[in-house]
């Protein structure tokens, strides 16, 4: 994820999402927030990783979907408050 979503990366240039820091994740994109602490079902990050949108916005682009285990770990982190730990 970071290879695209870092300053200079394609994902950063298109969306503004910087995954190199906690602050960048919590800031979100130029389109809005990605993480709503304690609410993974309303968090755009989960929505994109679960491939709920059109193919153009599914993450990661051109690769297979993240494993259920990885997506559940992200959901759990958000559910627990998306803390900087």
Backbone as JSON Lines, residues from 0, in Angstrom:
{"i":0,"aa":"X","n":[0.82,-1.2,0.0],"ca":[0.0,0.0,0.0],"c":[0.86,1.26,0.0]}
{"i":1,"aa":"X","n":[1.91,1.24,0.82],"ca":[2.75,2.42,0.98],"c":[3.49,2.77,-0.3]}
{"i":2,"aa":"X","n":[3.81,1.78,-1.12],"ca":[4.56,2.08,-2.34],"c":[3.81,3.05,-3.25]}
{"i":3,"aa":"X","n":[2.49,2.98,-3.25],"ca":[1.69,3.92,-4.05],"c":[1.24,5.13,-3.22]}
{"i":4,"aa":"X","n":[0.92,4.89,-1.96],"ca":[0.34,5.94,-1.12],"c":[1.39,6.58,-0.21]}
{"i":5,"aa":"X","n":[2.38,7.19,-0.87],"ca":[3.4,7.98,-0.21],"c":[3.7,9.17,-1.11]}
{"i":6,"aa":"X","n":[4.22,10.26,-0.56],"ca":[4.53,11.4,-1.41],"c":[5.35,10.98,-2.63]}
{"i":7,"aa":"X","n":[4.87,11.35,-3.81],"ca":[5.5,10.99,-5.06],"c":[4.91,9.75,-5.7]}
{"i":8,"aa":"X","n":[4.16,8.95,-4.94],"ca":[3.54,7.74,-5.48],"c":[2.27,8.05,-6.23]}
{"i":9,"aa":"X","n":[1.89,7.15,-7.12],"ca":[0.68,7.36,-7.93],"c":[-0.57,7.54,-7.07]}
{"i":10,"aa":"X","n":[-0.73,6.68,-6.07],"ca":[-1.91,6.76,-5.21],"c":[-1.97,8.06,-4.44]}
{"i":11,"aa":"X","n":[-0.82,8.54,-4.01],"ca":[-0.77,9.82,-3.29],"c":[-1.12,10.96,-4.24]}
{"i":12,"aa":"X","n":[-0.55,10.92,-5.43],"ca":[-0.81,12.0,-6.39],"c":[-2.29,12.06,-6.77]}
{"i":13,"aa":"X","n":[-2.93,10.91,-6.91],"ca":[-4.34,10.88,-7.31],"c":[-5.29,11.21,-6.16]}
{"i":14,"aa":"X","n":[-4.98,10.69,-4.97],"ca":[-5.95,10.82,-3.87],"c":[-5.5,11.74,-2.74]}
{"i":15,"aa":"X","n":[-4.19,11.89,-2.59],"ca":[-3.68,12.65,-1.45],"c":[-3.49,11.79,-0.21]}
{"i":16,"aa":"X","n":[-3.74,10.49,-0.29],"ca":[-3.61,9.62,0.87],"c":[-2.15,9.24,1.08]}
{"i":17,"aa":"X","n":[-1.63,9.57,2.26],"ca":[-0.25,9.28,2.64],"c":[-0.28,8.23,3.75]}
{"i":18,"aa":"X","n":[0.15,7.02,3.43],"ca":[0.14,5.94,4.4],"c":[1.47,5.76,5.12]}
{"i":19,"aa":"X","n":[2.36,6.75,4.99],"ca":[3.66,6.63,5.64],"c":[3.64,7.05,7.1]}
{"i":20,"aa":"X","n":[2.54,7.64,7.55],"ca":[2.46,8.05,8.94],"c":[1.02,7.92,9.45]}
{"i":21,"aa":"X","n":[0.91,7.83,10.76],"ca":[-0.41,7.79,11.38],"c":[-1.2,9.04,11.03]}
{"i":22,"aa":"X","n":[-0.53,10.18,11.08],"ca":[-1.2,11.45,10.76],"c":[-1.75,11.45,9.34]}
{"i":23,"aa":"X","n":[-0.99,10.89,8.41],"ca":[-1.43,10.82,7.02],"c":[-2.66,9.93,6.86]}
{"i":24,"aa":"X","n":[-2.66,8.79,7.54],"ca":[-3.81,7.88,7.48],"c":[-5.05,8.58,8.02]}
{"i":25,"aa":"X","n":[-4.89,9.23,9.16],"ca":[-6.04,9.86,9.81],"c":[-6.5,11.12,9.09]}
{"i":26,"aa":"X","n":[-5.61,11.77,8.36],"ca":[-5.99,12.94,7.57],"c":[-6.92,12.53,6.43]}
{"i":27,"aa":"X","n":[-6.62,11.37,5.82],"ca":[-7.45,10.88,4.73],"c":[-7.0,11.38,3.38]}
{"i":28,"aa":"X","n":[-7.95,11.56,2.48],"ca":[-7.65,11.95,1.11],"c":[-8.21,13.34,0.82]}
{"i":29,"aa":"X","n":[-7.97,13.79,-0.39],"ca":[-8.57,15.07,-0.79],"c":[-10.08,14.93,-0.96]}
{"i":30,"aa":"X","n":[-10.58,13.7,-0.9],"ca":[-12.02,13.44,-1.02],"c":[-12.69,13.24,0.33]}
{"i":31,"aa":"X","n":[-11.91,13.11,1.39],"ca":[-12.5,12.93,2.71],"c":[-11.72,11.97,3.59]}
{"i":32,"aa":"X","n":[-12.26,11.73,4.77],"ca":[-11.6,10.86,5.74],"c":[-11.66,9.41,5.28]}
{"i":33,"aa":"X","n":[-10.68,8.63,5.69],"ca":[-10.62,7.21,5.35],"c":[-10.97,6.33,6.54]}
{"i":34,"aa":"X","n":[-10.7,6.82,7.74],"ca":[-10.9,6.03,8.95],"c":[-11.8,6.78,9.92]}
{"i":35,"aa":"X","n":[-12.86,6.13,10.34],"ca":[-13.73,6.67,11.38],"c":[-13.52,5.78,12.61]}
{"i":36,"aa":"X","n":[-12.74,6.27,13.58],"ca":[-12.44,5.45,14.75],"c":[-13.71,4.84,15.36]}
{"i":37,"aa":"X","n":[-13.62,3.58,15.69],"ca":[-14.67,2.77,16.3],"c":[-15.8,2.39,15.33]}
{"i":38,"aa":"X","n":[-15.66,2.74,14.06],"ca":[-16.72,2.43,13.1],"c":[-16.15,1.92,11.77]}
{"i":39,"aa":"X","n":[-15.65,0.69,11.76],"ca":[-15.05,0.18,10.51],"c":[-16.04,0.1,9.36]}
{"i":40,"aa":"X","n":[-17.3,-0.17,9.65],"ca":[-18.28,-0.3,8.57],"c":[-18.55,1.01,7.84]}
{"i":41,"aa":"X","n":[-18.27,2.13,8.49],"ca":[-18.45,3.44,7.85],"c":[-17.14,4.02,7.34]}
{"i":42,"aa":"X","n":[-16.04,3.34,7.59],"ca":[-14.72,3.83,7.17],"c":[-14.47,3.52,5.7]}
{"i":43,"aa":"X","n":[-14.12,4.54,4.96],"ca":[-13.86,4.36,3.53],"c":[-12.71,3.4,3.27]}
{"i":44,"aa":"X","n":[-11.75,3.33,4.17],"ca":[-10.63,2.41,3.99],"c":[-11.13,0.97,3.88]}
{"i":45,"aa":"X","n":[-12.01,0.57,4.77],"ca":[-12.56,-0.78,4.76],"c":[-13.4,-0.98,3.49]}
{"i":46,"aa":"X","n":[-14.17,0.01,3.14],"ca":[-15.02,-0.05,1.94],"c":[-14.17,-0.34,0.7]}
{"i":47,"aa":"X","n":[-13.04,0.36,0.58],"ca":[-12.16,0.17,-0.58],"c":[-11.46,-1.19,-0.55]}
{"i":48,"aa":"X","n":[-11.0,-1.6,0.63],"ca":[-10.29,-2.87,0.76],"c":[-11.21,-4.06,0.58]}
{"i":49,"aa":"X","n":[-12.49,-3.89,0.9],"ca":[-13.48,-4.97,0.72],"c":[-14.01,-5.03,-0.71]}
{"i":50,"aa":"X","n":[-13.54,-4.15,-1.56],"ca":[-13.94,-4.1,-2.97],"c":[-15.44,-3.88,-3.12]}
{"i":51,"aa":"X","n":[-15.98,-2.97,-2.32],"ca":[-17.41,-2.66,-2.42],"c":[-17.71,-1.68,-3.55]}
{"i":52,"aa":"X","n":[-16.7,-1.0,-4.03],"ca":[-16.91,-0.01,-5.09],"c":[-16.6,-0.57,-6.46]}
{"i":53,"aa":"X","n":[-16.6,0.31,-7.43],"ca":[-16.3,-0.08,-8.81],"c":[-14.83,-0.47,-8.92]}
{"i":54,"aa":"X","n":[-14.48,-1.23,-9.97],"ca":[-13.1,-1.68,-10.13],"c":[-12.06,-0.55,-10.13]}
{"i":55,"aa":"X","n":[-12.45,0.63,-10.54],"ca":[-11.5,1.75,-10.59],"c":[-11.05,2.21,-9.2]}
{"i":56,"aa":"X","n":[-11.84,1.94,-8.18],"ca":[-11.49,2.41,-6.83],"c":[-11.12,1.29,-5.87]}
{"i":57,"aa":"X","n":[-11.21,0.06,-6.3],"ca":[-10.85,-1.06,-5.43],"c":[-9.36,-1.02,-5.13]}
{"i":58,"aa":"X","n":[-9.02,-1.36,-3.9],"ca":[-7.62,-1.39,-3.51],"c":[-7.23,-2.8,-3.11]}
{"i":59,"aa":"X","n":[-6.04,-3.2,-3.46],"ca":[-5.04,-2.49,-4.26],"c":[-5.32,-2.65,-5.75]}
{"i":60,"aa":"X","n":[-5.01,-1.6,-6.51],"ca":[-5.24,-1.62,-7.95],"c":[-4.38,-2.69,-8.62]}
{"i":61,"aa":"X","n":[-4.99,-3.45,-9.5],"ca":[-4.26,-4.41,-10.31],"c":[-3.69,-5.6,-9.56]}
{"i":62,"aa":"X","n":[-4.1,-5.76,-8.33],"ca":[-3.6,-6.88,-7.53],"c":[-4.79,-7.59,-6.91]}
{"i":63,"aa":"X","n":[-4.53,-8.74,-6.3],"ca":[-5.63,-9.45,-5.67],"c":[-6.01,-8.78,-4.35]}
{"i":64,"aa":"X","n":[-7.2,-9.03,-3.93],"ca":[-7.76,-8.46,-2.71],"c":[-6.89,-8.89,-1.52]}
{"i":65,"aa":"X","n":[-6.75,-7.98,-0.54],"ca":[-6.05,-8.33,0.68],"c":[-6.73,-9.53,1.32]}
{"i":66,"aa":"X","n":[-5.97,-10.32,2.04],"ca":[-6.54,-11.5,2.69],"c":[-7.59,-11.1,3.71]}
{"i":67,"aa":"X","n":[-8.49,-12.03,3.97],"ca":[-9.51,-11.79,4.99],"c":[-8.85,-11.48,6.32]}
{"i":68,"aa":"X","n":[-7.77,-12.18,6.63],"ca":[-7.05,-11.96,7.89],"c":[-6.53,-10.51,7.97]}
{"i":69,"aa":"X","n":[-5.92,-10.02,6.91],"ca":[-5.41,-8.64,6.9],"c":[-6.55,-7.63,7.02]}
{"i":70,"aa":"X","n":[-7.62,-7.87,6.28],"ca":[-8.75,-6.94,6.34],"c":[-9.4,-6.96,7.72]}
{"i":71,"aa":"X","n":[-9.48,-8.13,8.34],"ca":[-10.03,-8.21,9.7],"c":[-9.14,-7.5,10.71]}
{"i":72,"aa":"X","n":[-7.83,-7.56,10.51],"ca":[-6.91,-6.85,11.41],"c":[-7.12,-5.34,11.31]}
{"i":73,"aa":"X","n":[-7.32,-4.85,10.1],"ca":[-7.57,-3.41,9.91],"c":[-8.91,-3.04,10.53]}
{"i":74,"aa":"X","n":[-9.93,-3.87,10.33],"ca":[-11.24,-3.64,10.95],"c":[-11.13,-3.59,12.47]}
{"i":75,"aa":"X","n":[-10.39,-4.53,13.04],"ca":[-10.23,-4.58,14.5],"c":[-9.51,-3.33,15.01]}
{"i":76,"aa":"X","n":[-8.48,-2.88,14.3],"ca":[-7.76,-1.66,14.69],"c":[-8.71,-0.47,14.7]}
{"i":77,"aa":"X","n":[-9.54,-0.35,13.68],"ca":[-10.5,0.76,13.62],"c":[-11.54,0.61,14.73]}
{"i":78,"aa":"X","n":[-12.07,-0.59,14.91],"ca":[-13.09,-0.84,15.94],"c":[-12.57,-0.49,17.34]}
{"i":79,"aa":"X","n":[-11.27,-0.72,17.56],"ca":[-10.65,-0.44,18.86],"c":[-10.26,1.03,19.02]}
{"i":80,"aa":"X","n":[-10.61,1.86,18.05],"ca":[-10.38,3.29,18.18],"c":[-9.33,3.86,17.27]}
{"i":81,"aa":"X","n":[-8.74,3.05,16.39],"ca":[-7.72,3.5,15.43],"c":[-6.62,4.29,16.14]}
{"i":82,"aa":"X","n":[-6.09,3.7,17.19],"ca":[-5.08,4.38,18.01],"c":[-3.72,4.37,17.33]}
{"i":83,"aa":"X","n":[-2.91,5.34,17.7],"ca":[-1.55,5.45,17.19],"c":[-0.64,4.63,18.1]}
{"i":84,"aa":"X","n":[-0.74,3.32,17.94],"ca":[0.08,2.44,18.79],"c":[0.78,1.45,17.94]}
